[in-house]
Amino acid sequence: MKFTPLHDRVLVRRIEAEEKTAGGIIIPDSAKEKPQEGIVVAAGKGARNEAGDRVKLDVSEGDKILFGKWSGTEVKVDGEDLIIMKESDILGVLA
């Protein structure tokens, strides 16, 4: 199934957090926090401004991003857990 977000929304796949600390301690699943990094899977064409012109998104497919802890809505597309969020929920693009 092909999914295309509308307007200024993006579809994001979370990047799984490390299983160990820097000291080598293994973190159990119950103690892990949800990762706040992800990869943009799909992006909308952009929102419209007051003049009716389309404003292009600053992120594109394949960008590695950082987003807020409680951002977006979790969805399941083709059996994969993804997040759909507005571009304004994205804190930045990681290089």
mmCIF file as gemmi writes it, N, C-alpha and C atoms, coordinates in Angstrom:
data_model
loop_
_atom_site.group_PDB
_atom_site.id
_atom_site.type_symbol
_atom_site.label_atom_id
_atom_site.label_alt_id
_atom_site.label_comp_id
_atom_site.label_asym_id
_atom_site.label_entity_id
_atom_site.label_seq_id
_atom_site.pdbx_PDB_ins_code
_atom_site.Cartn_x
_atom_site.Cartn_y
_atom_site.Cartn_z
_atom_site.occupancy
_atom_site.B_iso_or_equiv
_atom_site.pdbx_formal_charge
_atom_site.auth_seq_id
_atom_site.auth_asym_id
_atom_site.pdbx_PDB_model_num
ATOM 1 N N . MET Axp A 1 ? 0.843 -1.175 0 1 0 ? 1 A 1
ATOM 2 C CA . MET Axp A 1 ? 0 0 0 1 0 ? 1 A 1
ATOM 3 C C . MET Axp A 1 ? 0.891 1.242 0 1 0 ? 1 A 1
ATOM 4 N N . LYS Axp A 2 ? 0.565 2.188 -0.842 1 0 ? 2 A 1
ATOM 5 C CA . LYS Axp A 2 ? 1.31 3.444 -0.883 1 0 ? 2 A 1
ATOM 6 C C . LYS Axp A 2 ? 0.52 4.479 -0.095 1 0 ? 2 A 1
ATOM 7 N N . PHE Axp A 3 ? 1.197 5.143 0.84 1 0 ? 3 A 1
ATOM 8 C CA . PHE Axp A 3 ? 0.554 6.143 1.686 1 0 ? 3 A 1
ATOM 9 C C . PHE Axp A 3 ? 1.225 7.485 1.456 1 0 ? 3 A 1
ATOM 10 N N . THR Axp A 4 ? 0.444 8.491 1.153 1 0 ? 4 A 1
ATOM 11 C CA . THR Axp A 4 ? 0.966 9.844 0.963 1 0 ? 4 A 1
ATOM 12 C C . THR Axp A 4 ? 0.283 10.768 1.963 1 0 ? 4 A 1
ATOM 13 N N . PRO Axp A 5 ? 1.059 11.367 2.878 1 0 ? 5 A 1
ATOM 14 C CA . PRO Axp A 5 ? 0.466 12.302 3.833 1 0 ? 5 A 1
ATOM 15 C C . PRO Axp A 5 ? -0.046 13.557 3.111 1 0 ? 5 A 1
ATOM 16 N N . LEU Axp A 6 ? -1.05 14.184 3.699 1 0 ? 6 A 1
ATOM 17 C CA . LEU Axp A 6 ? -1.612 15.396 3.124 1 0 ? 6 A 1
ATOM 18 C C . LEU Axp A 6 ? -0.97 16.639 3.738 1 0 ? 6 A 1
ATOM 19 N N . HIS Axp A 7 ? -0.96 17.702 2.971 1 0 ? 7 A 1
ATOM 20 C CA . HIS Axp A 7 ? -0.536 19.037 3.396 1 0 ? 7 A 1
ATOM 21 C C . HIS Axp A 7 ? 0.849 19.032 4.039 1 0 ? 7 A 1
ATOM 22 N N . ASP Axp A 8 ? 0.961 19.459 5.303 1 0 ? 8 A 1
ATOM 23 C CA . ASP Axp A 8 ? 2.275 19.585 5.947 1 0 ? 8 A 1
ATOM 24 C C . ASP Axp A 8 ? 2.558 18.442 6.925 1 0 ? 8 A 1
ATOM 25 N N . ARG Axp A 9 ? 2.036 17.273 6.631 1 0 ? 9 A 1
ATOM 26 C CA . ARG Axp A 9 ? 2.266 16.118 7.498 1 0 ? 9 A 1
ATOM 27 C C . ARG Axp A 9 ? 3.364 15.225 6.92 1 0 ? 9 A 1
ATOM 28 N N . VAL Axp A 10 ? 4.049 14.508 7.819 1 0 ? 10 A 1
ATOM 29 C CA . VAL Axp A 10 ? 5.101 13.577 7.405 1 0 ? 10 A 1
ATOM 30 C C . VAL Axp A 10 ? 4.873 12.235 8.09 1 0 ? 10 A 1
ATOM 31 N N . LEU Axp A 11 ? 5.28 11.171 7.436 1 0 ? 11 A 1
ATOM 32 C CA . LEU Axp A 11 ? 5.211 9.815 7.96 1 0 ? 11 A 1
ATOM 33 C C . LEU Axp A 11 ? 6.623 9.434 8.385 1 0 ? 11 A 1
ATOM 34 N N . VAL Axp A 12 ? 6.786 9 9.643 1 0 ? 12 A 1
ATOM 35 C CA . VAL Axp A 12 ? 8.113 8.785 10.224 1 0 ? 12 A 1
ATOM 36 C C . VAL Axp A 12 ? 8.235 7.368 10.771 1 0 ? 12 A 1
ATOM 37 N N . ARG Axp A 13 ? 9.406 6.747 10.54 1 0 ? 13 A 1
ATOM 38 C CA . ARG Axp A 13 ? 9.749 5.445 11.134 1 0 ? 13 A 1
ATOM 39 C C . ARG Axp A 13 ? 10.741 5.72 12.263 1 0 ? 13 A 1
ATOM 40 N N . ARG Axp A 14 ? 10.396 5.273 13.482 1 0 ? 14 A 1
ATOM 41 C CA . ARG Axp A 14 ? 11.302 5.469 14.617 1 0 ? 14 A 1
ATOM 42 C C . ARG Axp A 14 ? 12.604 4.699 14.415 1 0 ? 14 A 1
ATOM 43 N N . ILE Axp A 15 ? 13.702 5.284 14.89 1 0 ? 15 A 1
ATOM 44 C CA . ILE Axp A 15 ? 14.984 4.593 14.93 1 0 ? 15 A 1
ATOM 45 C C . ILE Axp A 15 ? 15.106 4.021 16.329 1 0 ? 15 A 1
ATOM 46 N N . GLU Axp A 16 ? 15.294 2.723 16.443 1 0 ? 16 A 1
ATOM 47 C CA . GLU Axp A 16 ? 15.337 2.06 17.744 1 0 ? 16 A 1
ATOM 48 C C . GLU Axp A 16 ? 16.528 2.542 18.566 1 0 ? 16 A 1
ATOM 49 N N . ALA Axp A 17 ? 16.304 2.707 19.86 1 0 ? 17 A 1
ATOM 50 C CA . ALA Axp A 17 ? 17.334 3.166 20.786 1 0 ? 17 A 1
ATOM 51 C C . ALA Axp A 17 ? 18.335 2.047 21.06 1 0 ? 17 A 1
ATOM 52 N N . GLU Axp A 18 ? 19.483 2.447 21.572 1 0 ? 18 A 1
ATOM 53 C CA . GLU Axp A 18 ? 20.528 1.48 21.919 1 0 ? 18 A 1
ATOM 54 C C . GLU Axp A 18 ? 20.043 0.545 23.03 1 0 ? 18 A 1
ATOM 55 N N . GLU Axp A 19 ? 20.46 -0.703 22.967 1 0 ? 19 A 1
ATOM 56 C CA . GLU Axp A 19 ? 20.079 -1.694 23.974 1 0 ? 19 A 1
ATOM 57 C C . GLU Axp A 19 ? 21.017 -1.655 25.18 1 0 ? 19 A 1
ATOM 58 N N . LYS Axp A 20 ? 22.195 -1.014 25.043 1 0 ? 20 A 1
ATOM 59 C CA . LYS Axp A 20 ? 23.18 -0.957 26.118 1 0 ? 20 A 1
ATOM 60 C C . LYS Axp A 20 ? 23.545 0.494 26.412 1 0 ? 20 A 1
ATOM 61 N N . THR Axp A 21 ? 23.999 0.718 27.647 1 0 ? 21 A 1
ATOM 62 C CA . THR Axp A 21 ? 24.537 2.026 28.004 1 0 ? 21 A 1
ATOM 63 C C . THR Axp A 21 ? 25.999 2.079 27.572 1 0 ? 21 A 1
ATOM 64 N N . ALA Axp A 22 ? 26.629 3.233 27.737 1 0 ? 22 A 1
ATOM 65 C CA . ALA Axp A 22 ? 28.041 3.374 27.37 1 0 ? 22 A 1
ATOM 66 C C . ALA Axp A 22 ? 28.922 2.447 28.205 1 0 ? 22 A 1
ATOM 67 N N . GLY Axp A 23 ? 28.494 2.15 29.429 1 0 ? 23 A 1
ATOM 68 C CA . GLY Axp A 23 ? 29.257 1.255 30.304 1 0 ? 23 A 1
ATOM 69 C C . GLY Axp A 23 ? 29.017 -0.217 30.047 1 0 ? 23 A 1
ATOM 70 N N . GLY Axp A 24 ? 28.112 -0.553 29.122 1 0 ? 24 A 1
ATOM 71 C CA . GLY Axp A 24 ? 27.856 -1.943 28.767 1 0 ? 24 A 1
ATOM 72 C C . GLY Axp A 24 ? 26.674 -2.572 29.475 1 0 ? 24 A 1
ATOM 73 N N . ILE Axp A 25 ? 25.921 -1.806 30.249 1 0 ? 25 A 1
ATOM 74 C CA . ILE Axp A 25 ? 24.754 -2.339 30.949 1 0 ? 25 A 1
ATOM 75 C C . ILE Axp A 25 ? 23.599 -2.465 29.965 1 0 ? 25 A 1
ATOM 76 N N . ILE Axp A 26 ? 22.944 -3.616 29.93 1 0 ? 26 A 1
ATOM 77 C CA . ILE Axp A 26 ? 21.816 -3.859 29.026 1 0 ? 26 A 1
ATOM 78 C C . ILE Axp A 26 ? 20.549 -3.284 29.662 1 0 ? 26 A 1
ATOM 79 N N . ILE Axp A 27 ? 19.821 -2.492 28.876 1 0 ? 27 A 1
ATOM 80 C CA . ILE Axp A 27 ? 18.597 -1.847 29.359 1 0 ? 27 A 1
ATOM 81 C C . ILE Axp A 27 ? 17.402 -2.731 29.02 1 0 ? 27 A 1
ATOM 82 N N . PRO Axp A 28 ? 16.588 -3.117 30.012 1 0 ? 28 A 1
ATOM 83 C CA . PRO Axp A 28 ? 15.407 -3.939 29.712 1 0 ? 28 A 1
ATOM 84 C C . PRO Axp A 28 ? 14.336 -3.12 28.984 1 0 ? 28 A 1
ATOM 85 N N . ASP Axp A 29 ? 13.468 -3.797 28.238 1 0 ? 29 A 1
ATOM 86 C CA . ASP Axp A 29 ? 12.421 -3.121 27.47 1 0 ? 29 A 1
ATOM 87 C C . ASP Axp A 29 ? 11.533 -2.241 28.337 1 0 ? 29 A 1
ATOM 88 N N . SER Axp A 30 ? 11.247 -2.674 29.557 1 0 ? 30 A 1
ATOM 89 C CA . SER Axp A 30 ? 10.347 -1.914 30.429 1 0 ? 30 A 1
ATOM 90 C C . SER Axp A 30 ? 10.956 -0.582 30.872 1 0 ? 30 A 1
ATOM 91 N N . ALA Axp A 31 ? 12.276 -0.463 30.838 1 0 ? 31 A 1
ATOM 92 C CA . ALA Axp A 31 ? 12.938 0.762 31.291 1 0 ? 31 A 1
ATOM 93 C C . ALA Axp A 31 ? 13.291 1.699 30.14 1 0 ? 31 A 1
ATOM 94 N N . LYS Axp A 32 ? 13.108 1.244 28.915 1 0 ? 32 A 1
ATOM 95 C CA . LYS Axp A 32 ? 13.467 2.068 27.751 1 0 ? 32 A 1
ATOM 96 C C . LYS Axp A 32 ? 12.438 3.162 27.523 1 0 ? 32 A 1
ATOM 97 N N . GLU Axp A 33 ? 12.93 4.312 27.087 1 0 ? 33 A 1
ATOM 98 C CA . GLU Axp A 33 ? 12.033 5.375 26.66 1 0 ? 33 A 1
ATOM 99 C C . GLU Axp A 33 ? 11.845 5.254 25.155 1 0 ? 33 A 1
ATOM 100 N N . LYS Axp A 34 ? 10.742 5.798 24.657 1 0 ? 34 A 1
ATOM 101 C CA . LYS Axp A 34 ? 10.527 5.783 23.219 1 0 ? 34 A 1
ATOM 102 C C . LYS Axp A 34 ? 11.582 6.654 22.558 1 0 ? 34 A 1
ATOM 103 N N . PRO Axp A 35 ? 12.182 6.181 21.479 1 0 ? 35 A 1
ATOM 104 C CA . PRO Axp A 35 ? 13.192 6.989 20.804 1 0 ? 35 A 1
ATOM 105 C C . PRO Axp A 35 ? 12.564 8.243 20.193 1 0 ? 35 A 1
ATOM 106 N N . GLN Axp A 36 ? 13.338 9.316 20.153 1 0 ? 36 A 1
ATOM 107 C CA . GLN Axp A 36 ? 12.867 10.575 19.602 1 0 ? 36 A 1
ATOM 108 C C . GLN Axp A 36 ? 13.528 10.884 18.264 1 0 ? 36 A 1
ATOM 109 N N . GLU Axp A 37 ? 14.147 9.885 17.678 1 0 ? 37 A 1
ATOM 110 C CA . GLU Axp A 37 ? 14.766 10.041 16.359 1 0 ? 37 A 1
ATOM 111 C C . GLU Axp A 37 ? 14.012 9.167 15.371 1 0 ? 37 A 1
ATOM 112 N N . GLY Axp A 38 ? 13.996 9.607 14.123 1 0 ? 38 A 1
ATOM 113 C CA . GLY Axp A 38 ? 13.323 8.822 13.101 1 0 ? 38 A 1
ATOM 114 C C . GLY Axp A 38 ? 13.764 9.197 11.709 1 0 ? 38 A 1
ATOM 115 N N . ILE Axp A 39 ? 13.276 8.428 10.749 1 0 ? 39 A 1
ATOM 116 C CA . ILE Axp A 39 ? 13.547 8.655 9.332 1 0 ? 39 A 1
ATOM 117 C C . ILE Axp A 39 ? 12.222 9 8.664 1 0 ? 39 A 1
ATOM 118 N N . VAL Axp A 40 ? 12.228 10.048 7.853 1 0 ? 40 A 1
ATOM 119 C CA . VAL Axp A 40 ? 11.018 10.435 7.125 1 0 ? 40 A 1
ATOM 120 C C . VAL Axp A 40 ? 10.785 9.42 6.014 1 0 ? 40 A 1
ATOM 121 N N . VAL Axp A 41 ? 9.63 8.756 6.051 1 0 ? 41 A 1
ATOM 122 C CA . VAL Axp A 41 ? 9.272 7.744 5.059 1 0 ? 41 A 1
ATOM 123 C C . VAL Axp A 41 ? 8.537 8.401 3.886 1 0 ? 41 A 1
ATOM 124 N N . ALA Axp A 42 ? 7.655 9.354 4.199 1 0 ? 42 A 1
ATOM 125 C CA . ALA Axp A 42 ? 6.897 10.061 3.166 1 0 ? 42 A 1
ATOM 126 C C . ALA Axp A 42 ? 6.544 11.442 3.7 1 0 ? 42 A 1
ATOM 127 N N . ALA Axp A 43 ? 6.401 12.399 2.792 1 0 ? 43 A 1
ATOM 128 C CA . ALA Axp A 43 ? 6.063 13.77 3.186 1 0 ? 43 A 1
ATOM 129 C C . ALA Axp A 43 ? 4.984 14.313 2.262 1 0 ? 43 A 1
ATOM 130 N N . GLY Axp A 44 ? 4.124 15.163 2.825 1 0 ? 44 A 1
ATOM 131 C CA . GLY Axp A 44 ? 3.083 15.811 2.035 1 0 ? 44 A 1
ATOM 132 C C . GLY Axp A 44 ? 3.671 16.884 1.129 1 0 ? 44 A 1
ATOM 133 N N . LYS Axp A 45 ? 2.82 17.523 0.36 1 0 ? 45 A 1
ATOM 134 C CA . LYS Axp A 45 ? 3.286 18.542 -0.592 1 0 ? 45 A 1
ATOM 135 C C . LYS Axp A 45 ? 3.45 19.906 0.048 1 0 ? 45 A 1
ATOM 136 N N . GLY Axp A 46 ? 2.921 20.095 1.266 1 0 ? 46 A 1
ATOM 137 C CA . GLY Axp A 46 ? 3.061 21.364 1.962 1 0 ? 46 A 1
ATOM 138 C C . GLY Axp A 46 ? 1.726 22.027 2.193 1 0 ? 46 A 1
ATOM 139 N N . ALA Axp A 47 ? 1.683 22.916 3.186 1 0 ? 47 A 1
ATOM 140 C CA . ALA Axp A 47 ? 0.46 23.639 3.523 1 0 ? 47 A 1
ATOM 141 C C . ALA Axp A 47 ? 0.331 24.857 2.603 1 0 ? 47 A 1
ATOM 142 N N . ARG Axp A 48 ? -0.815 25.483 2.647 1 0 ? 48 A 1
ATOM 143 C CA . ARG Axp A 48 ? -1.037 26.703 1.864 1 0 ? 48 A 1
ATOM 144 C C . ARG Axp A 48 ? -1.02 27.907 2.799 1 0 ? 48 A 1
ATOM 145 N N . ASN Axp A 49 ? -0.459 29.02 2.317 1 0 ? 49 A 1
ATOM 146 C CA . ASN Axp A 49 ? -0.452 30.244 3.112 1 0 ? 49 A 1
ATOM 147 C C . ASN Axp A 49 ? -1.725 31.043 2.858 1 0 ? 49 A 1
ATOM 148 N N . GLU Axp A 50 ? -1.816 32.253 3.428 1 0 ? 50 A 1
ATOM 149 C CA . GLU Axp A 50 ? -3.025 33.07 3.293 1 0 ? 50 A 1
ATOM 150 C C . GLU Axp A 50 ? -3.325 33.438 1.841 1 0 ? 50 A 1
ATOM 151 N N . ALA Axp A 51 ? -2.29 33.553 1.021 1 0 ? 51 A 1
ATOM 152 C CA . ALA Axp A 51 ? -2.465 33.911 -0.387 1 0 ? 51 A 1
ATOM 153 C C . ALA Axp A 51 ? -2.88 32.708 -1.236 1 0 ? 51 A 1
ATOM 154 N N . GLY Axp A 52 ? -2.857 31.511 -0.638 1 0 ? 52 A 1
ATOM 155 C CA . GLY Axp A 52 ? -3.239 30.311 -1.373 1 0 ? 52 A 1
ATOM 156 C C . GLY Axp A 52 ? -2.077 29.607 -2.047 1 0 ? 52 A 1
ATOM 157 N N . ASP Axp A 53 ? -0.865 30.127 -1.851 1 0 ? 53 A 1
ATOM 158 C CA . ASP Axp A 53 ? 0.323 29.505 -2.439 1 0 ? 53 A 1
ATOM 159 C C . ASP Axp A 53 ? 0.797 28.366 -1.547 1 0 ? 53 A 1
ATOM 160 N N . ARG Axp A 54 ? 1.282 27.304 -2.176 1 0 ? 54 A 1
ATOM 161 C CA . ARG Axp A 54 ? 1.767 26.145 -1.42 1 0 ? 54 A 1
ATOM 162 C C . ARG Axp A 54 ? 3.16 26.448 -0.869 1 0 ? 54 A 1
ATOM 163 N N . VAL Axp A 55 ? 3.342 26.187 0.435 1 0 ? 55 A 1
ATOM 164 C CA . VAL Axp A 55 ? 4.631 26.365 1.099 1 0 ? 55 A 1
ATOM 165 C C . VAL Axp A 55 ? 5.268 24.986 1.228 1 0 ? 55 A 1
ATOM 166 N N . LYS Axp A 56 ? 6.383 24.787 0.526 1 0 ? 56 A 1
ATOM 167 C CA . LYS Axp A 56 ? 7.062 23.496 0.492 1 0 ? 56 A 1
ATOM 168 C C . LYS Axp A 56 ? 7.65 23.15 1.858 1 0 ? 56 A 1
ATOM 169 N N . LEU Axp A 57 ? 7.674 21.86 2.203 1 0 ? 57 A 1
ATOM 170 C CA . LEU Axp A 57 ? 8.224 21.392 3.475 1 0 ? 57 A 1
ATOM 171 C C . LEU Axp A 57 ? 9.741 21.519 3.488 1 0 ? 57 A 1
ATOM 172 N N . ASP Axp A 58 ? 10.3 21.695 4.696 1 0 ? 58 A 1
ATOM 173 C CA . ASP Axp A 58 ? 11.756 21.758 4.858 1 0 ? 58 A 1
ATOM 174 C C . ASP Axp A 58 ? 12.393 20.376 4.939 1 0 ? 58 A 1
ATOM 175 N N . VAL Axp A 59 ? 11.595 19.337 5.182 1 0 ? 59 A 1
ATOM 176 C CA . VAL Axp A 59 ? 12.114 17.969 5.248 1 0 ? 59 A 1
ATOM 177 C C . VAL Axp A 59 ? 11.644 17.188 4.026 1 0 ? 59 A 1
ATOM 178 N N . SER Axp A 60 ? 12.392 16.167 3.695 1 0 ? 60 A 1
ATOM 179 C CA . SER Axp A 60 ? 12.006 15.322 2.561 1 0 ? 60 A 1
ATOM 180 C C . SER Axp A 60 ? 12.242 13.86 2.921 1 0 ? 60 A 1
ATOM 181 N N . GLU Axp A 61 ? 11.794 12.99 2.08 1 0 ? 61 A 1
ATOM 182 C CA . GLU Axp A 61 ? 11.915 11.554 2.303 1 0 ? 61 A 1
ATOM 183 C C . GLU Axp A 61 ? 13.381 11.173 2.499 1 0 ? 61 A 1
ATOM 184 N N . GLY Axp A 62 ? 13.64 10.38 3.536 1 0 ? 62 A 1
ATOM 185 C CA . GLY Axp A 62 ? 14.998 9.916 3.81 1 0 ? 62 A 1
ATOM 186 C C . GLY Axp A 62 ? 15.74 10.753 4.84 1 0 ? 62 A 1
ATOM 187 N N . ASP Axp A 63 ? 15.224 11.921 5.23 1 0 ? 63 A 1
ATOM 188 C CA . ASP Axp A 63 ? 15.882 12.761 6.233 1 0 ? 63 A 1
ATOM 189 C C . ASP Axp A 63 ? 15.799 12.096 7.605 1 0 ? 63 A 1
ATOM 190 N N . LYS Axp A 64 ? 16.894 12.195 8.372 1 0 ? 64 A 1
ATOM 191 C CA . LYS Axp A 64 ? 16.914 11.704 9.752 1 0 ? 64 A 1
ATOM 192 C C . LYS Axp A 64 ? 16.546 12.894 10.639 1 0 ? 64 A 1
ATOM 193 N N . ILE Axp A 65 ? 15.49 12.736 11.44 1 0 ? 65 A 1
ATOM 194 C CA . ILE Axp A 65 ? 14.957 13.871 12.188 1 0 ? 65 A 1
ATOM 195 C C . ILE Axp A 65 ? 14.909 13.598 13.687 1 0 ? 65 A 1
ATOM 196 N N . LEU Axp A 66 ? 14.752 14.679 14.44 1 0 ? 66 A 1
ATOM 197 C CA . LEU Axp A 66 ? 14.546 14.627 15.877 1 0 ? 66 A 1
ATOM 198 C C . LEU Axp A 66 ? 13.191 15.262 16.14 1 0 ? 66 A 1
ATOM 199 N N . PHE Axp A 67 ? 12.347 14.591 16.94 1 0 ? 67 A 1
ATOM 200 C CA . PHE Axp A 67 ? 11.009 15.114 17.198 1 0 ? 67 A 1
ATOM 201 C C . PHE Axp A 67 ? 10.687 15.017 18.68 1 0 ? 67 A 1
ATOM 202 N N . GLY Axp A 68 ? 9.634 15.707 19.111 1 0 ? 68 A 1
ATOM 203 C CA . GLY Axp A 68 ? 9.226 15.728 20.507 1 0 ? 68 A 1
ATOM 204 C C . GLY Axp A 68 ? 8.776 14.364 20.993 1 0 ? 68 A 1
ATOM 205 N N . LYS Axp A 69 ? 8.913 14.159 22.302 1 0 ? 69 A 1
ATOM 206 C CA . LYS Axp A 69 ? 8.607 12.86 22.908 1 0 ? 69 A 1
ATOM 207 C C . LYS Axp A 69 ? 7.164 12.418 22.675 1 0 ? 69 A 1
ATOM 208 N N . TRP Axp A 70 ? 6.208 13.334 22.739 1 0 ? 70 A 1
ATOM 209 C CA . TRP Axp A 70 ? 4.796 12.981 22.607 1 0 ? 70 A 1
ATOM 210 C C . TRP Axp A 70 ? 4.224 13.447 21.277 1 0 ? 70 A 1
ATOM 211 N N . SER Axp A 71 ? 5.054 13.65 20.271 1 0 ? 71 A 1
ATOM 212 C CA . SER Axp A 71 ? 4.607 14.162 18.968 1 0 ? 71 A 1
ATOM 213 C C . SER Axp A 71 ? 3.935 13.084 18.128 1 0 ? 71 A 1
ATOM 214 N N . GLY Axp A 72 ? 2.993 13.528 17.316 1 0 ? 72 A 1
ATOM 215 C CA . GLY Axp A 72 ? 2.399 12.669 16.308 1 0 ? 72 A 1
ATOM 216 C C . GLY Axp A 72 ? 1.396 11.647 16.807 1 0 ? 72 A 1
ATOM 217 N N . THR Axp A 73 ? 0.901 10.897 15.831 1 0 ? 73 A 1
ATOM 218 C CA . THR Axp A 73 ? -0.076 9.839 16.071 1 0 ? 73 A 1
ATOM 219 C C . THR Axp A 73 ? 0.488 8.535 15.521 1 0 ? 73 A 1
ATOM 220 N N . GLU Axp A 74 ? 0.477 7.501 16.344 1 0 ? 74 A 1
ATOM 221 C CA . GLU Axp A 74 ? 0.999 6.211 15.895 1 0 ? 74 A 1
ATOM 222 C C . GLU Axp A 74 ? -0.016 5.541 14.988 1 0 ? 74 A 1
ATOM 223 N N . VAL Axp A 75 ? 0.449 5.067 13.836 1 0 ? 75 A 1
ATOM 224 C CA . VAL Axp A 75 ? -0.4 4.38 12.866 1 0 ? 75 A 1
ATOM 225 C C . VAL Axp A 75 ? 0.309 3.107 12.425 1 0 ? 75 A 1
ATOM 226 N N . LYS Axp A 76 ? -0.457 2.196 11.833 1 0 ? 76 A 1
ATOM 227 C CA . LYS Axp A 76 ? 0.108 0.958 11.308 1 0 ? 76 A 1
ATOM 228 C C . LYS Axp A 76 ? -0.128 0.95 9.8 1 0 ? 76 A 1
ATOM 229 N N . VAL Axp A 77 ? 0.957 0.931 9.025 1 0 ? 77 A 1
ATOM 230 C CA . VAL Axp A 77 ? 0.876 0.895 7.566 1 0 ? 77 A 1
ATOM 231 C C . VAL Axp A 77 ? 1.621 -0.342 7.099 1 0 ? 77 A 1
ATOM 232 N N . ASP Axp A 78 ? 0.941 -1.218 6.384 1 0 ? 78 A 1
ATOM 233 C CA . ASP Axp A 78 ? 1.52 -2.48 5.915 1 0 ? 78 A 1
ATOM 234 C C . ASP Axp A 78 ? 2.143 -3.284 7.058 1 0 ? 78 A 1
ATOM 235 N N . GLY Axp A 79 ? 1.504 -3.281 8.227 1 0 ? 79 A 1
ATOM 236 C CA . GLY Axp A 79 ? 1.987 -4.043 9.363 1 0 ? 79 A 1
ATOM 237 C C . GLY Axp A 79 ? 3.154 -3.412 10.095 1 0 ? 79 A 1
ATOM 238 N N . GLU Axp A 80 ? 3.575 -2.232 9.702 1 0 ? 80 A 1
ATOM 239 C CA . GLU Axp A 80 ? 4.709 -1.555 10.331 1 0 ? 80 A 1
ATOM 240 C C . GLU Axp A 80 ? 4.195 -0.388 11.168 1 0 ? 80 A 1
ATOM 241 N N . ASP Axp A 81 ? 4.71 -0.245 12.394 1 0 ? 81 A 1
ATOM 242 C CA . ASP Axp A 81 ? 4.318 0.864 13.258 1 0 ? 81 A 1
ATOM 243 C C . ASP Axp A 81 ? 5.066 2.12 12.847 1 0 ? 81 A 1
ATOM 244 N N . LEU Axp A 82 ? 4.327 3.145 12.454 1 0 ? 82 A 1
ATOM 245 C CA . LEU Axp A 82 ? 4.897 4.412 12.024 1 0 ? 82 A 1
ATOM 246 C C . LEU Axp A 82 ? 4.21 5.545 12.778 1 0 ? 82 A 1
ATOM 247 N N . ILE Axp A 83 ? 4.711 6.75 12.611 1 0 ? 83 A 1
ATOM 248 C CA . ILE Axp A 83 ? 4.122 7.93 13.235 1 0 ? 83 A 1
ATOM 249 C C . ILE Axp A 83 ? 3.821 8.947 12.149 1 0 ? 83 A 1
ATOM 250 N N . ILE Axp A 84 ? 2.639 9.549 12.234 1 0 ? 84 A 1
ATOM 251 C CA . ILE Axp A 84 ? 2.309 10.635 11.329 1 0 ? 84 A 1
ATOM 252 C C . ILE Axp A 84 ? 2.22 11.906 12.176 1 0 ? 84 A 1
ATOM 253 N N . MET Axp A 85 ? 2.915 12.952 11.732 1 0 ? 85 A 1
ATOM 254 C CA . MET Axp A 85 ? 2.965 14.197 12.496 1 0 ? 85 A 1
ATOM 255 C C . MET Axp A 85 ? 3.048 15.397 11.569 1 0 ? 85 A 1
ATOM 256 N N . LYS Axp A 86 ? 2.722 16.563 12.11 1 0 ? 86 A 1
ATOM 257 C CA . LYS Axp A 86 ? 2.866 17.791 11.346 1 0 ? 86 A 1
ATOM 258 C C . LYS Axp A 86 ? 4.329 18.184 11.322 1 0 ? 86 A 1
ATOM 259 N N . GLU Axp A 87 ? 4.721 18.921 10.308 1 0 ? 87 A 1
ATOM 260 C CA . GLU Axp A 87 ? 6.1 19.341 10.196 1 0 ? 87 A 1
ATOM 261 C C . GLU Axp A 87 ? 6.519 20.197 11.399 1 0 ? 87 A 1
ATOM 262 N N . SER Axp A 88 ? 5.598 20.931 11.965 1 0 ? 88 A 1
ATOM 263 C CA . SER Axp A 88 ? 5.912 21.798 13.098 1 0 ? 88 A 1
ATOM 264 C C . SER Axp A 88 ? 6.301 20.995 14.357 1 0 ? 88 A 1
ATOM 265 N N . ASP Axp A 89 ? 5.966 19.696 14.41 1 0 ? 89 A 1
ATOM 266 C CA . ASP Axp A 89 ? 6.36 18.837 15.535 1 0 ? 89 A 1
ATOM 267 C C . ASP Axp A 89 ? 7.813 18.386 15.44 1 0 ? 89 A 1
ATOM 268 N N . ILE Axp A 90 ? 8.429 18.592 14.284 1 0 ? 90 A 1
ATOM 269 C CA . ILE Axp A 90 ? 9.82 18.183 14.075 1 0 ? 90 A 1
ATOM 270 C C . ILE Axp A 90 ? 10.731 19.269 14.634 1 0 ? 90 A 1
ATOM 271 N N . LEU Axp A 91 ? 11.676 18.845 15.485 1 0 ? 91 A 1
ATOM 272 C CA . LEU Axp A 91 ? 12.588 19.797 16.13 1 0 ? 91 A 1
ATOM 273 C C . LEU Axp A 91 ? 13.765 20.139 15.237 1 0 ? 91 A 1
ATOM 274 N N . GLY Axp A 92 ? 14.21 19.199 14.406 1 0 ? 92 A 1
ATOM 275 C CA . GLY Axp A 92 ? 15.34 19.474 13.538 1 0 ? 92 A 1
ATOM 276 C C . GLY Axp A 92 ? 15.735 18.259 12.718 1 0 ? 92 A 1
ATOM 277 N N . VAL Axp A 93 ? 16.624 18.503 11.761 1 0 ? 93 A 1
ATOM 278 C CA . VAL Axp A 93 ? 17.153 17.446 10.895 1 0 ? 93 A 1
ATOM 279 C C . VAL Axp A 93 ? 18.563 17.145 11.36 1 0 ? 93 A 1
ATOM 280 N N . LEU Axp A 94 ? 18.86 15.853 11.561 1 0 ? 94 A 1
ATOM 281 C CA . LEU Axp A 94 ? 20.196 15.419 11.993 1 0 ? 94 A 1
ATOM 282 C C . LEU Axp A 94 ? 21.08 15.185 10.783 1 0 ? 94 A 1
ATOM 283 N N . ALA Axp A 95 ? 22.31 15.632 10.872 1 0 ? 95 A 1
ATOM 284 C CA . ALA Axp A 95 ? 23.24 15.495 9.748 1 0 ? 95 A 1
ATOM 285 C C . ALA Axp A 95 ? 23.964 14.171 9.792 1 0 ? 95 A 1
